[in-house]
Amino acid sequence: MLYPLVIWFGQGQVEPRWLAVLLLLAAATRLPTFKVSRVARWSMFCALLLAGCAVCANALLPLKLYPVLVNGVLLAVFSYSLAVPPSMVERFARLREPELPDVAIAYTRRVTQVWCVFFVINGSIAFATAMWASPAIWSLYTGVIAYILMGLLFAIEYLVRLRFKRIHHV
């Protein structure tokens, strides 16, 4: 969550390659907790590739593209779960309620689709701000606004879910 702020505060103070090295060190501390799935390997490879580009070119842009990568990975995972059920939100729901009625399964599928749309829009805005906005705007969007929007989507979905449960007696 602090990543965009580190990039923003570091710009002009620290060369981009050293910010990339900091990112690599932060990633190295998380490696032991990383599940070794195919998606995890690919996302780690892409993050390392962005950091490597930042180190080699001493450029800030690859570091600013990291939130785009995160949205892309989440979009891929959620989309894949729509093609190969159960949907991602259904998987989360089954952690609390292993037996879900068909109407709830349809609901969780729709919520997964909503999250896919969110990741497309959020990733697109992150890309646009990385490419064409000032570092302050990029940092504000990726470090504050995107999280507010995500929290707002969670809250709205929770309220819709409560109403859905009441209407469908689930």
Secondary structure, 3 states (H helix, E strand, C coil): CCHHHHHHHHCCCCCHHHHHHHHHHHHHHHHHHCCCCHHHHHHHHHHHHHHHHHHHHCCCHHHHCHHHHHHHHHHHHHHHHHHCCCCHHHHHHHHHCCCCCHHHHHHHHHHHHHHHHHHHHHHHHHHHHHHHCCHHHHHHHHHHHHHHHHHHHHHHHHHHHHHHHHHHCC
